[in-house]
Every structure is written in structure tokens, then in C-alpha cells.
Amino acid sequence: MRDRIIRRGVLSIAALAALSAVAACGFSGDGEAHRHSVAPSDGRTGRAEGPHRTDPRTATALRAVEQATARAGSARIESTTAMGGMLSLKTEGALGWSGDSVGTLSITYTGGRLAETMRTLNSTSMEARLLPDAYYAKVGAAFARHLRGRHWIQYAYDDLTALPGGSGAYLSDQLRSTAPLQPVRLLLASGNVHRVGEETVRGRRTTHYSGTVTTAALTGRGAAGLKAQLEQAGVTTETVDIWVDDHDLLVKKAERGELSTGRMSSTAYYREYGVKVTVAKPPAADTADFKELMDTQGS
């Protein structure tokens, strides 16, 4: 019984922390991608009707967003994610991508089967720290008792990669890349993005871009890697919307799509670009190692 609790717990925590990072940085979207209305934000909205071919000015604007975001190096984020009946959660924190990717995330589970698993372990939220070679997840006091009193689990990225079925490699790749560049790169590779118009988002003037991303049709620089990531997640088509400020920085992104596990939606907001992100490694004496725990369970 104790072995099952540990195994379920450490694998659920791995998925929760990784999916939170994915939601903040960029993931996949709604099955109604070929015909959708742009959901209202804090200002004026537009409507996408049918496929659009990206015009050169829009492509140039998106490349400027990609470059400005990469240069900014860090930001504070807030995101909400829903993945069918599997999981819904809220995430807040700060991510840094100037050099090695680092970050701190506060994750609250709000629904789904994975959240129910965590509630059986008396846990409704979690702190995660992303460091260059591993991420660390803090568990509650009840689950810590199953870890000989230790409150942190270390997930080395190389150990995640070794998980069967390819899911570990996907999660590892996402956790290593904290810059919110994937939505922009998906739009550029889709060849199907248009400028919706100007809108106000949380008091900031923005330009709204929207596009349909079909995995099989992705082209251009980096398309092969993007295709592999989406195929690993079971995504065939999604919609991606981004709102960009006057400095070519993301203010908001929204992604909606259909996964093998159900419909997925993710919305994130970004602010305070360039914020200093300092992440401390938890004390070794208070940390359990994911690989050792799995080896103990015979996994």
C-alpha cells in the first residue's frame, strides 16, 4: 500500500509540475480550430473566418515578438489550464530564460482526475522550482511522511527522459525551455495567422494575432521539432491567440485544442519582463530523488 502511494504521488507530482510549466510557456489548443470566434478580452475583439495566409507584415511582426521575448530574459506569469477530465489548475510565478532556464511556480489544482489523486494525498497545491539540471516539487506534510520526512522531490531531466512511452522526454523538453516562445513559433510555422486588431488587456494596449495551427502543415525553421512535440501530446489542430504590447512582448496568450484525453485550453498573462529570478536549490537533507524512489518501487 505504501509503495503504491509513493509511486502514484511522485508520478502525479511530476505531471503536475511539468504541465504547469507547459501551460505557462506554450502548449496546444481547441478542436474547433478551423472555425472559431475570438473570445472577448478586456477590449475590442475580432473574428476569424476561415483559413488565412500569413501576410509578410504579420510574419515580420511575429519575428520581432520572438526576438524581443528572447531578449527580455524573464517575466512573471499567471496561467489557467484545463485538460479534459484529467486536470485543471492555476499557476503563478516567475520564469527566467536568459542562459539556463529557471523558475519558481505556485500550482493550485482545481479539478480533474489527477487533482483527485493529489487530494487523496492531502495536497491541493504545490511549489515547484526549475533549475538547469532538474526541477524540484514540494510536497505536503502528509505525503512527506511517506518520504521519511522529506518535503521535496528532485526530478532530474535526464531521469524523466528515461520514462517509458516517450512522455518523459516530452515533459523534460518542456521543463528545460521556460521562455514563452512556442505560441509565437507555432503561429509563424502555421502559415495561417492574421492580425485581429488592437485591444486592451489588463489596462495595456495590445495588438491581437490569431491563427490556426495544423500539426501536419507546419513548415519552416524549427517545424520538425514543433511537429514532434505536438504529436507527442496527441495534438492535430489547435488555435493560438497572442496579444502583444508596443514593445513586442507578449501580454497574453490563449491556446485551445483537442488531445487524446479530451479538450484542452490554456490562457497565460505575462508582466514585469526582465524581473530578477533567483531560484535556490532545496536542502539535500530535505530532498528525495525521483529515480531512487522509482527504483525502490521496482519501476
RANORHU-V820085 format. One record per run of one state. SS is the DSSP state (H for helix, E for strand, C for the rest). FROM is the first residue (numbers start at 1). TO is the last residue. If there is no record, write none. Layout:
BEGIN
ss=SS from=FROM to=TO
ss=SS from=FROM to=TO
END
This chain:
BEGIN
ss=C from=1 to=1
ss=H from=2 to=25
ss=C from=26 to=35
ss=E from=36 to=37
ss=C from=38 to=46
ss=E from=47 to=48
ss=C from=49 to=55
ss=H from=56 to=72
ss=C from=73 to=73
ss=E from=74 to=83
ss=C from=84 to=86
ss=E from=87 to=96
ss=C from=97 to=101
ss=E from=102 to=111
ss=C from=112 to=112
ss=H from=113 to=120
ss=C from=121 to=124
ss=E from=125 to=130
ss=C from=131 to=133
ss=E from=134 to=138
ss=C from=139 to=140
ss=H from=141 to=147
ss=C from=148 to=151
ss=E from=152 to=156
ss=H from=157 to=161
ss=C from=162 to=163
ss=H from=164 to=176
ss=C from=177 to=181
ss=H from=182 to=190
ss=C from=191 to=192
ss=E from=193 to=201
ss=C from=202 to=203
ss=E from=204 to=214
ss=H from=215 to=217
ss=C from=218 to=222
ss=H from=223 to=232
ss=C from=233 to=236
ss=E from=237 to=244
ss=C from=245 to=249
ss=E from=250 to=259
ss=C from=260 to=261
ss=E from=262 to=271
ss=C from=272 to=283
ss=H from=284 to=286
ss=E from=287 to=289
ss=H from=290 to=296
ss=C from=297 to=299
END
